[in-house]
Amino acid sequence: MSANAARLSLAYRCAVLSRVLAAGPAGYLFAYTLTTLSAHLLLRVVTRADAALAATMIGFLGYAIAVLVVFACASAARAWAWVLGGALLCHGLDRLLAGAAA
């Protein structure tokens, strides 16, 4: 194997590792913030138990979508931007709702 091919395979491995980290921990962060946001939104219309159950299901769906988006993006940087941007958006909306409810 030539040195050029070894560098390409290392770059490829780093890109895959970056996407795995974006899908794993960052995807979990997105799912967590989506779950809390949806729970706060659902608390206004249903009971606490129903809101918790529905928000958990929405979180599982959000995690699956985050993983799909990470591996469908053209670049690892764009994947990180989508997942972390979505998490920041959900967190910001959640804090806005928490401030409005207080």
N, C-alpha and C positions, 0 to 999 in steps of 0.2 A: 504494500500500500504506500503510495507516495505521500509526501508531507502535505501537499495541497489537499488531497482527499481526506487526510486525518483532520485537518482544520475544518473542512466542510462538515465532517461528521460530528465534530465537537460543537460547532455552531448549531447544527441541527438538534443535537442533544440538549443544548442549553435552551433553545427555543421550545422544545417539547417540555422540558422541566419548568420553564416559565409559564407555559399554558396549564400544566398540571397544578402549579401553585395558584394560578389565577382561578382555576376551576375548583380547587379544594378549599383552602382557607378563605380566599376572597369570595368565592361563591357562597360559602357558609355565612360570611358576614352579610352579603346581600340578602340571603334567605332570612337571616335573623332580623335585619332591619325591615324587610318586607312583612315579616310576621308581626312585629310590634306595630307597624303602621296599620296593617289590616285589622289587628285586634282593637286598636283604638277607634278605628272607623266603625267596626261592627258593634262595639259596645253601645253605640248610640241607638241601635235598632233591635238588638237581640240580648238575651241573657248572657251572663259572664261565661257560663259553661259552653254555650253555643258559639260565642265569639272566640273562645280559646280553641275549640275544635276546628272551626272554619278557618281561623287564622293559621293554625298548624298545617292544615291541608294546603292553604295558599302558599305557605312557606316551602313545603315540599315541592310544589309545582314550580315555584320561583327558583329553587335550587336546580331542578332539572333543566329549566330554561337557561339559567346562567351557565351551566356546563355545556349545553348545546351551543350557546352563543360564543363561548370561549374558543371552542374548537372549530367554529364556522368562520371566525374572523380571519381577515387576510393577514394580519400580523399580530404578534404577541402584545405589542404596545396597544393596539386598538382593543384587544381583548381585555387587558387590564383597565383601559379607560372605560369601557362599557360596564364592567362589573363594579369597579370602584365608584364610577359616576352614578350608577343606579343605587348603590348603597348610600352614597352621600345624599342623593335626592330623597330616598325613603327616610333617612334619618332626619333630614331637614324638615320634611313635611310632618314627621312624627313629633318633633320638638315644637313645631308651629301649632299643631293640634293640642299638645300638652299645655302649651302656654295659653291657648284660647280657652281651654277647659278650666284652668285654674282661676 
